[in-house]
């Protein structure tokens, strides 16, 4: 936590959720109910930079850089892409409504320590449920489906029935004009957890359809992939191994990632060498059962 106390300054999102769950939190998100830039200036903080279009400010305090966001609303004129910021300085309730799930839509006042919970996030935490804040949540941002998958395996939560229904409806009518850069980011965070459960849900629930058109469900089970990753003691590109069994042509893979997949294909007709990436060996081993 930080040593800034103000009646309009709040911890928001994951840091509040994790504190309630008694889990360590690595990110601290601060939100000022009003204009955060004016707050920083009027408080005499050492300002590093500001972004008036988003209402954010970065300050230096006790040799640490701290970001503070103004309360704001967002609109999605182009569904599946970055939102447009509007109404900077709005009420806290309207700011929290733009979050992905109720468990991430709580705030804790830095002055009083009081938790604000307009959308029953505390109840959903207790019931281990993931619930979106409105019916068009996945339409606005389909990467929330991947975040829901990530939270489900991290915390042992499940989508509530209405949210699960909304997910299925979206996956039957996907808008493929989406930001695949954001899709990739969520895939990396989700599957670097090395969770067989995440893969099986991704496959069985049809979430793989977010990777692009003409995707197909695969027969491989998550525990098979996890076992090989653990055997090879893989520490990097874990997400790529899980996703390698799908068509990744829509994702902007790095040169190294493309080379890993190309190597895996070449191994059909070429013996592995000392230079063969571990990732390629794992993919080849799972598909062909030729490398122990």
C-alpha contacts under 8 A as a table, 3 or more apart, distances in Angstrom:
res1	aa1	res2	aa2	distance
1	X	28	X	7.39
4	X	110	X	6.95
5	X	9	X	7.01
5	X	110	X	4.99
5	X	111	X	4.59
6	X	9	X	5.22
6	X	109	X	7.79
6	X	110	X	6.15
6	X	111	X	5.21
7	X	109	X	6.75
7	X	110	X	7.06
7	X	111	X	5.55
7	X	112	X	7.43
8	X	32	X	5.64
8	X	33	X	5.17
8	X	34	X	7.54
8	X	109	X	7.30
9	X	30	X	7.02
9	X	31	X	5.88
9	X	32	X	4.49
9	X	33	X	6.39
9	X	109	X	6.07
9	X	110	X	5.86
9	X	111	X	7.63
10	X	30	X	5.64
10	X	31	X	5.21
10	X	32	X	6.22
10	X	33	X	7.83
10	X	107	X	5.86
10	X	108	X	5.22
10	X	109	X	4.46
10	X	110	X	5.42
11	X	15	X	6.87
11	X	16	X	6.53
11	X	28	X	7.13
11	X	29	X	5.78
11	X	30	X	4.72
11	X	31	X	6.32
11	X	107	X	5.49
11	X	108	X	5.03
11	X	109	X	6.44
11	X	110	X	6.73
12	X	15	X	6.46
12	X	16	X	5.95
12	X	28	X	7.94
12	X	29	X	5.60
12	X	30	X	5.97
12	X	31	X	6.51
12	X	104	X	7.51
12	X	105	X	7.09
12	X	106	X	5.97
12	X	107	X	4.42
12	X	108	X	6.48
13	X	16	X	5.74
13	X	17	X	6.44
13	X	29	X	6.78
13	X	103	X	7.68
13	X	104	X	4.32
13	X	105	X	5.64
13	X	106	X	6.01
13	X	107	X	6.74
14	X	17	X	4.92
14	X	18	X	5.89
14	X	25	X	7.32
14	X	27	X	7.47
14	X	28	X	7.76
14	X	29	X	7.69
14	X	104	X	5.66
15	X	18	X	5.22
15	X	19	X	6.15
15	X	25	X	5.62
15	X	26	X	7.83
15	X	27	X	6.57
15	X	28	X	5.74
15	X	29	X	6.89
16	X	19	X	5.21
16	X	20	X	6.36
16	X	104	X	7.72
16	X	106	X	6.63
16	X	107	X	6.44
16	X	108	X	6.56
17	X	20	X	5.31
17	X	21	X	6.29
17	X	103	X	6.28
17	X	104	X	6.30
17	X	106	X	7.39
18	X	21	X	4.92
18	X	22	X	5.85
18	X	23	X	4.90
18	X	24	X	6.41
18	X	25	X	5.94
19	X	22	X	4.80
19	X	23	X	5.93
19	X	24	X	7.23
19	X	25	X	7.45
20	X	23	X	7.69
25	X	28	X	7.40
29	X	67	X	7.32
29	X	68	X	7.25
30	X	67	X	6.80
30	X	68	X	5.00
30	X	69	X	6.26
31	X	36	X	7.61
31	X	68	X	5.60
31	X	69	X	4.76
31	X	70	X	5.66
31	X	71	X	6.17
32	X	35	X	6.72
32	X	36	X	5.38
32	X	39	X	7.93
32	X	68	X	6.80
32	X	69	X	6.09
32	X	70	X	4.94
32	X	71	X	5.93
33	X	36	X	7.58
33	X	70	X	6.20
33	X	71	X	5.18
33	X	89	X	6.13
33	X	90	X	6.97
33	X	91	X	6.27
33	X	92	X	5.80
34	X	70	X	5.80
34	X	71	X	5.96
34	X	88	X	7.29
34	X	89	X	3.82
34	X	90	X	6.37
34	X	91	X	7.44
35	X	38	X	5.49
35	X	39	X	6.27
35	X	55	X	6.70
35	X	70	X	5.14
35	X	71	X	7.32
35	X	88	X	6.92
35	X	89	X	5.11
36	X	39	X	4.86
36	X	40	X	6.13
36	X	55	X	6.48
36	X	56	X	6.35
36	X	57	X	6.57
36	X	68	X	6.29
36	X	69	X	5.85
36	X	70	X	4.66
36	X	71	X	8.00
37	X	40	X	5.19
37	X	41	X	6.29
37	X	50	X	6.92
37	X	52	X	7.62
37	X	55	X	6.61
37	X	56	X	6.47
37	X	57	X	5.55
37	X	70	X	7.58
38	X	41	X	5.10
38	X	42	X	5.94
39	X	42	X	5.22
39	X	43	X	5.98
40	X	43	X	5.16
40	X	44	X	6.36
40	X	45	X	5.57
40	X	47	X	7.21
40	X	57	X	7.46
40	X	59	X	7.60
41	X	44	X	5.30
41	X	45	X	6.33
41	X	47	X	7.59
42	X	45	X	7.91
45	X	59	X	6.40
45	X	60	X	7.19
45	X	61	X	7.55
46	X	59	X	5.51
46	X	60	X	5.44
46	X	61	X	7.29
47	X	50	X	7.59
47	X	57	X	7.23
47	X	58	X	6.01
47	X	59	X	4.40
47	X	60	X	6.43
48	X	57	X	7.70
48	X	58	X	5.43
48	X	59	X	5.28
48	X	60	X	6.62
49	X	57	X	5.96
49	X	58	X	5.39
49	X	59	X	7.28
50	X	55	X	7.62
50	X	56	X	5.86
50	X	57	X	4.35
50	X	58	X	6.30
51	X	54	X	5.66
51	X	55	X	5.78
51	X	56	X	5.22
51	X	57	X	6.27
52	X	55	X	4.65
52	X	56	X	6.51
53	X	85	X	7.51
54	X	69	X	7.82
54	X	70	X	7.79
54	X	85	X	6.35
54	X	88	X	7.56
55	X	69	X	5.99
55	X	70	X	5.13
55	X	71	X	7.92
55	X	72	X	7.87
55	X	88	X	6.36
56	X	67	X	7.03
56	X	68	X	5.74
56	X	69	X	4.34
56	X	70	X	5.97
57	X	67	X	5.78
57	X	68	X	5.41
57	X	69	X	6.49
58	X	65	X	6.55
58	X	66	X	5.50
58	X	67	X	4.40
58	X	68	X	6.32
59	X	65	X	5.66
59	X	66	X	5.29
59	X	67	X	6.46
59	X	68	X	7.93
60	X	63	X	6.17
60	X	64	X	5.47
60	X	65	X	4.61
60	X	66	X	6.22
61	X	64	X	5.21
61	X	65	X	6.42
61	X	66	X	7.14
70	X	88	X	6.35
70	X	89	X	5.79
71	X	88	X	5.94
71	X	89	X	4.95
71	X	90	X	5.54
71	X	91	X	6.70
71	X	92	X	6.16
71	X	95	X	5.35
72	X	85	X	6.87
72	X	86	X	6.29
72	X	87	X	5.51
72	X	88	X	4.33
72	X	89	X	5.69
72	X	90	X	5.44
72	X	91	X	7.84
72	X	94	X	7.32
72	X	95	X	5.19
73	X	85	X	6.07
73	X	86	X	5.27
73	X	87	X	5.67
73	X	88	X	6.80
73	X	90	X	7.08
73	X	94	X	6.40
73	X	95	X	5.53
73	X	98	X	6.75
74	X	83	X	5.84
74	X	84	X	5.47
74	X	85	X	4.62
74	X	86	X	5.63
74	X	98	X	6.77
75	X	83	X	5.38
75	X	84	X	5.18
75	X	85	X	6.55
75	X	86	X	7.23
76	X	79	X	5.48
76	X	80	X	7.74
76	X	81	X	7.31
76	X	82	X	7.15
76	X	83	X	4.66
76	X	84	X	6.23
76	X	140	X	6.00
77	X	83	X	7.19
77	X	84	X	7.41
78	X	81	X	5.84
78	X	82	X	7.74
78	X	83	X	7.59
79	X	139	X	6.38
79	X	140	X	4.89
79	X	141	X	6.74
79	X	175	X	7.95
79	X	177	X	7.87
79	X	178	X	7.18
80	X	139	X	6.77
80	X	140	X	5.47
80	X	141	X	4.78
80	X	142	X	6.12
80	X	175	X	7.47
80	X	177	X	6.74
80	X	178	X	4.39
80	X	179	X	6.19
81	X	140	X	7.77
81	X	141	X	6.97
81	X	178	X	5.58
81	X	179	X	5.29
82	X	179	X	7.76
85	X	88	X	7.45
87	X	90	X	5.79
90	X	94	X	6.64
90	X	95	X	6.89
91	X	94	X	5.59
91	X	95	X	6.58
92	X	95	X	5.06
92	X	96	X	6.20
93	X	96	X	5.31
93	X	97	X	6.32
93	X	118	X	6.73
94	X	97	X	5.19
94	X	98	X	7.15
95	X	98	X	5.85
95	X	99	X	7.77
96	X	99	X	5.67
96	X	105	X	5.10
96	X	106	X	7.04
97	X	105	X	6.88
97	X	133	X	6.48
98	X	133	X	7.76
99	X	102	X	7.45
99	X	104	X	6.58
99	X	105	X	5.82
99	X	133	X	7.42
100	X	104	X	6.87
100	X	105	X	7.68
100	X	132	X	6.03
100	X	133	X	6.97
100	X	137	X	7.26
100	X	144	X	6.29
101	X	104	X	5.45
101	X	105	X	6.52
101	X	130	X	6.25
101	X	131	X	5.35
101	X	132	X	4.52
101	X	133	X	6.09
102	X	105	X	4.89
102	X	106	X	7.34
102	X	119	X	5.95
102	X	120	X	6.63
102	X	121	X	4.49
102	X	124	X	7.22
102	X	130	X	7.11
102	X	131	X	5.83
102	X	132	X	6.18
102	X	133	X	6.20
103	X	106	X	6.76
103	X	120	X	7.96
103	X	121	X	4.34
103	X	122	X	6.74
103	X	124	X	6.52
103	X	125	X	6.19
103	X	130	X	7.07
103	X	131	X	7.78
104	X	121	X	7.18
105	X	117	X	7.20
105	X	118	X	7.96
105	X	119	X	7.09
105	X	121	X	6.60
106	X	115	X	6.92
106	X	116	X	5.75
106	X	117	X	4.98
106	X	118	X	7.36
106	X	119	X	7.84
106	X	121	X	6.54
107	X	115	X	5.55
107	X	116	X	5.09
107	X	117	X	6.81
108	X	113	X	5.74
108	X	114	X	5.52
108	X	115	X	4.31
108	X	116	X	6.16
109	X	112	X	5.59
109	X	113	X	4.90
109	X	114	X	5.40
109	X	115	X	6.47
109	X	116	X	7.82
110	X	113	X	5.62
117	X	120	X	5.84
117	X	121	X	6.26
117	X	122	X	7.05
118	X	121	X	7.79
119	X	133	X	7.50
120	X	123	X	5.31
120	X	124	X	6.50
121	X	124	X	5.04
121	X	125	X	6.13
122	X	125	X	5.04
122	X	126	X	6.28
123	X	126	X	5.10
123	X	127	X	6.21
124	X	127	X	4.96
124	X	128	X	5.70
124	X	129	X	4.92
124	X	130	X	6.72
124	X	131	X	7.46
125	X	128	X	4.92
125	X	129	X	6.32
126	X	129	X	7.86
128	X	155	X	7.96
128	X	156	X	7.18
128	X	157	X	4.66
128	X	158	X	6.54
129	X	157	X	5.40
129	X	158	X	5.18
129	X	159	X	5.57
129	X	160	X	5.51
130	X	148	X	6.98
130	X	152	X	7.70
130	X	157	X	6.56
130	X	158	X	5.88
130	X	159	X	4.54
130	X	160	X	5.79
130	X	163	X	7.53
131	X	159	X	6.22
131	X	160	X	5.76
131	X	162	X	7.75
131	X	163	X	5.65
132	X	135	X	7.40
132	X	137	X	6.53
132	X	163	X	6.17
133	X	137	X	7.02
134	X	137	X	5.62
135	X	138	X	7.74
135	X	166	X	6.96
136	X	139	X	5.09
136	X	140	X	6.11
137	X	140	X	5.28
137	X	141	X	6.25
137	X	142	X	7.71
137	X	144	X	7.70
138	X	141	X	4.96
138	X	142	X	4.51
138	X	143	X	7.42
138	X	144	X	6.16
138	X	145	X	6.75
138	X	166	X	7.52
138	X	167	X	6.95
138	X	170	X	6.85
139	X	142	X	5.93
139	X	170	X	6.89
139	X	175	X	7.93
141	X	144	X	5.93
142	X	145	X	5.69
142	X	146	X	7.65
142	X	178	X	8.00
142	X	210	X	7.94
143	X	146	X	5.19
143	X	147	X	6.40
143	X	182	X	6.87
143	X	183	X	5.74
143	X	186	X	6.85
144	X	147	X	4.80
144	X	148	X	5.98
145	X	148	X	5.06
145	X	149	X	6.38
145	X	167	X	6.88
145	X	207	X	7.57
146	X	149	X	4.95
146	X	150	X	6.23
146	X	183	X	7.85
146	X	186	X	6.17
146	X	187	X	7.05
146	X	190	X	7.33
146	X	207	X	7.68
147	X	150	X	4.91
147	X	151	X	6.13
147	X	186	X	6.57
147	X	190	X	7.43
148	X	151	X	5.17
148	X	152	X	6.02
148	X	159	X	7.47
149	X	152	X	5.09
149	X	153	X	6.56
149	X	190	X	7.34
149	X	198	X	6.56
149	X	201	X	7.65
149	X	202	X	7.59
150	X	153	X	5.57
150	X	154	X	6.15
150	X	189	X	7.60
150	X	190	X	4.92
150	X	198	X	7.24
151	X	154	X	4.97
151	X	155	X	5.82
151	X	156	X	7.56
151	X	157	X	6.93
152	X	155	X	5.63
152	X	156	X	5.16
152	X	157	X	4.44
152	X	158	X	5.60
152	X	159	X	7.68
153	X	156	X	5.22
153	X	157	X	6.97
153	X	195	X	7.37
153	X	197	X	6.96
153	X	198	X	6.28
154	X	157	X	7.93
159	X	163	X	5.87
159	X	164	X	5.51
160	X	163	X	5.37
160	X	164	X	6.07
161	X	164	X	5.11
161	X	165	X	6.20
162	X	165	X	5.06
162	X	166	X	6.26
163	X	166	X	5.01
163	X	167	X	6.16
164	X	167	X	5.03
164	X	168	X	6.28
165	X	168	X	5.17
165	X	169	X	6.19
166	X	169	X	5.06
166	X	170	X	6.22
167	X	170	X	5.22
167	X	171	X	6.22
168	X	171	X	5.10
168	X	172	X	6.30
168	X	205	X	7.93
169	X	172	X	5.26
169	X	173	X	6.51
170	X	173	X	5.07
170	X	174	X	5.61
171	X	174	X	5.38
171	X	206	X	7.02
171	X	207	X	7.00
171	X	209	X	6.88
171	X	210	X	7.65
174	X	210	X	7.53
175	X	178	X	6.83
176	X	210	X	7.67
176	X	212	X	6.64
176	X	213	X	7.53
179	X	182	X	5.46
179	X	183	X	6.57
180	X	183	X	4.64
180	X	184	X	5.96
180	X	211	X	7.99
180	X	250	X	6.91
180	X	251	X	6.05
180	X	252	X	7.86
181	X	184	X	5.21
181	X	185	X	6.38
181	X	251	X	7.10
181	X	252	X	7.24
182	X	185	X	5.06
182	X	186	X	6.41
183	X	186	X	5.35
183	X	187	X	6.21
183	X	210	X	7.83
183	X	211	X	7.81
184	X	187	X	4.99
184	X	188	X	6.18
184	X	251	X	6.54
185	X	188	X	5.28
185	X	189	X	6.41
186	X	189	X	5.14
186	X	190	X	5.96
187	X	190	X	5.13
187	X	191	X	5.88
187	X	239	X	6.76
188	X	191	X	5.61
188	X	192	X	5.74
188	X	239	X	5.37
188	X	240	X	7.81
189	X	192	X	5.57
189	X	193	X	7.03
189	X	239	X	7.87
190	X	193	X	5.85
190	X	198	X	7.58
190	X	239	X	7.54
191	X	194	X	5.48
191	X	195	X	6.60
191	X	198	X	7.15
191	X	199	X	7.60
191	X	238	X	6.66
191	X	239	X	4.45
191	X	242	X	6.96
192	X	195	X	7.89
192	X	237	X	7.33
192	X	238	X	5.19
192	X	239	X	4.90
194	X	226	X	6.47
194	X	238	X	6.58
194	X	239	X	7.42
195	X	198	X	5.22
195	X	199	X	6.66
195	X	222	X	7.40
195	X	226	X	7.01
196	X	199	X	5.20
196	X	200	X	6.27
196	X	221	X	7.51
196	X	222	X	3.96
196	X	223	X	5.02
196	X	225	X	7.32
196	X	226	X	5.97
197	X	200	X	5.18
197	X	201	X	6.17
197	X	222	X	6.50
197	X	223	X	7.91
198	X	201	X	5.27
198	X	202	X	6.00
198	X	222	X	7.72
199	X	202	X	4.95
199	X	203	X	6.10
199	X	221	X	7.56
199	X	222	X	5.28
199	X	242	X	7.01
200	X	203	X	5.07
200	X	204	X	5.79
200	X	221	X	6.33
200	X	222	X	5.57
201	X	204	X	5.11
201	X	205	X	5.48
201	X	206	X	7.90
201	X	207	X	7.68
202	X	205	X	5.73
202	X	206	X	6.14
202	X	207	X	4.86
202	X	208	X	5.79
203	X	206	X	5.43
203	X	207	X	6.38
203	X	208	X	5.98
203	X	217	X	5.94
203	X	218	X	6.93
204	X	207	X	7.78
204	X	217	X	7.49
206	X	209	X	5.85
206	X	217	X	7.28
207	X	210	X	5.96
208	X	211	X	5.71
208	X	215	X	6.99
208	X	216	X	7.80
208	X	217	X	7.48
208	X	246	X	7.82
209	X	212	X	5.93
209	X	213	X	6.82
209	X	214	X	7.82
209	X	215	X	5.78
209	X	216	X	7.70
210	X	213	X	7.95
211	X	215	X	7.17
211	X	247	X	7.29
211	X	248	X	6.73
211	X	250	X	6.79
211	X	251	X	7.72
212	X	215	X	6.44
212	X	247	X	7.88
212	X	250	X	6.37
215	X	246	X	6.88
215	X	247	X	6.57
216	X	246	X	7.35
218	X	245	X	7.21
218	X	246	X	7.72
220	X	224	X	7.12
220	X	225	X	7.88
221	X	224	X	5.63
221	X	225	X	6.98
222	X	225	X	5.25
222	X	226	X	6.15
222	X	242	X	7.93
223	X	226	X	4.99
223	X	227	X	5.90
224	X	227	X	5.29
224	X	228	X	6.55
224	X	286	X	7.49
225	X	228	X	5.36
225	X	229	X	6.25
225	X	241	X	7.69
225	X	242	X	6.85
225	X	286	X	7.16
226	X	229	X	5.03
226	X	230	X	6.08
227	X	230	X	5.20
227	X	231	X	6.10
228	X	231	X	4.91
228	X	232	X	6.18
228	X	282	X	6.24
228	X	286	X	7.60
229	X	232	X	5.33
229	X	233	X	6.01
229	X	234	X	5.50
229	X	238	X	7.49
229	X	282	X	6.93
230	X	233	X	4.79
230	X	234	X	6.49
231	X	234	X	7.91
232	X	278	X	7.10
232	X	282	X	7.62
234	X	237	X	7.91
234	X	238	X	6.95
234	X	278	X	7.29
234	X	279	X	7.63
235	X	238	X	6.81
237	X	240	X	5.23
237	X	241	X	6.82
237	X	279	X	7.47
238	X	241	X	5.38
238	X	242	X	6.82
239	X	242	X	5.38
239	X	243	X	6.24
240	X	243	X	5.04
240	X	244	X	5.67
240	X	257	X	7.57
241	X	244	X	5.16
241	X	245	X	7.70
241	X	279	X	6.59
241	X	282	X	7.61
241	X	283	X	6.59
242	X	245	X	6.74
243	X	246	X	5.69
243	X	248	X	7.52
244	X	247	X	7.31
244	X	248	X	7.28
244	X	261	X	7.28
244	X	283	X	7.50
247	X	250	X	7.89
248	X	251	X	5.49
249	X	252	X	7.64
253	X	257	X	5.83
253	X	258	X	6.22
254	X	257	X	5.14
254	X	258	X	6.27
255	X	258	X	5.18
255	X	259	X	6.17
256	X	259	X	5.02
256	X	260	X	6.27
257	X	260	X	5.13
257	X	261	X	6.56
258	X	261	X	5.30
258	X	262	X	6.16
259	X	262	X	4.95
259	X	263	X	6.03
260	X	263	X	5.21
260	X	264	X	6.40
260	X	277	X	6.51
260	X	279	X	6.44
260	X	280	X	5.39
261	X	264	X	5.14
261	X	265	X	6.57
261	X	280	X	6.37
262	X	265	X	5.23
262	X	266	X	6.30
263	X	266	X	4.99
263	X	267	X	6.28
263	X	276	X	7.20
263	X	277	X	7.73
263	X	280	X	5.76
264	X	267	X	5.46
264	X	268	X	7.66
264	X	280	X	4.42
264	X	281	X	6.55
264	X	283	X	6.16
264	X	284	X	5.39
265	X	268	X	6.04
265	X	284	X	7.44
266	X	269	X	5.91
266	X	270	X	6.00
267	X	270	X	4.61
267	X	271	X	5.96
267	X	272	X	6.48
267	X	284	X	6.92
268	X	271	X	7.90
268	X	284	X	7.84
272	X	275	X	7.84
272	X	276	X	5.83
272	X	281	X	7.71
273	X	276	X	5.30
276	X	280	X	6.83
276	X	281	X	7.11
277	X	280	X	5.32
277	X	281	X	6.57
278	X	281	X	5.08
278	X	282	X	6.26
279	X	282	X	5.16
279	X	283	X	6.36
280	X	283	X	5.23
280	X	284	X	6.09
281	X	284	X	5.14
281	X	285	X	5.85
281	X	291	X	7.36
282	X	285	X	5.04
282	X	286	X	6.18
283	X	286	X	5.36
283	X	287	X	6.28
284	X	287	X	5.26
284	X	288	X	5.76
284	X	289	X	7.36
284	X	290	X	7.63
284	X	291	X	7.49
285	X	288	X	5.37
285	X	289	X	4.72
285	X	290	X	5.70
285	X	291	X	4.99
285	X	292	X	6.96
286	X	289	X	5.59
288	X	291	X	7.84
289	X	292	X	7.20
